[in-house]
Amino acid sequence: MPQMSPMSWWLLFIYFIILLIMFSIMNYYILFYKPQTTESNNLKNFSMNWKW
């Protein structure tokens, strides 16, 4: 079974690094999370009555 040459290992490494970077960029920019405004409004009107 022939072994891979060093250049082939280098290209394989570069290929997987590029895949990792592209996957990370896609996950960062494609997913869009909407801020939840309903909870922030409820927290403003919340008053605490301490009963010691």
Backbone torsions as a table, in degrees:
resi	resn	phi	psi	omega
1	MET	NA	121.3	-176.4
2	PRO	-73.3	146.6	177.8
3	GLN	-90.2	157.6	179.3
4	MET	-77.6	145.1	177.3
5	SER	-75.6	161.2	179.9
6	PRO	-60.2	-33.2	178.5
7	MET	-65.9	-36.9	178.5
8	SER	-66.9	-37.5	175.9
9	TRP	-64.0	-40.3	179.8
10	TRP	-64.6	-43.6	179.0
11	LEU	-66.7	-37.2	176.8
12	LEU	-64.8	-41.5	177.5
13	PHE	-62.6	-45.7	178.5
14	ILE	-62.5	-39.7	179.1
15	TYR	-60.7	-46.0	-179.3
16	PHE	-70.8	-33.5	175.8
17	ILE	-65.3	-42.1	178.2
18	ILE	-64.8	-40.1	176.6
19	LEU	-61.9	-42.0	179.1
20	LEU	-63.8	-43.4	179.8
21	ILE	-65.8	-43.2	179.5
22	MET	-64.8	-40.4	178.3
23	PHE	-63.7	-41.4	179.4
24	SER	-65.9	-42.5	179.1
25	ILE	-64.7	-42.4	178.9
26	MET	-63.2	-42.6	179.0
27	ASN	-65.4	-33.6	-178.3
28	TYR	-72.9	-42.4	-173.0
29	TYR	-93.4	-24.6	-176.4
30	ILE	-80.2	-42.2	-177.5
31	LEU	-74.7	126.1	-178.8
32	PHE	-123.6	116.2	-179.4
33	TYR	-100.0	125.6	178.7
34	LYS	-81.8	134.9	177.1
35	PRO	-70.2	142.2	-179.7
36	GLN	-90.2	108.1	-177.3
37	THR	-88.4	-19.5	-176.1
38	THR	-68.3	-39.2	-178.7
39	GLU	-71.1	-35.9	-179.8
40	SER	-66.4	-34.6	177.7
41	ASN	-69.2	-36.6	-179.9
42	ASN	-69.7	-32.6	-179.8
43	LEU	-70.3	-29.6	180.0
44	LYS	-69.6	-34.8	-177.9
45	ASN	-88.4	-1.7	-176.6
46	PHE	-80.2	125.6	176.7
47	SER	-119.4	140.8	-177.3
48	MET	-105.6	129.4	175.6
49	ASN	-107.8	110.0	-178.3
50	TRP	-83.0	130.9	177.1
51	LYS	-118.8	104.3	-177.2
52	TRP	-82.1	NA	NA
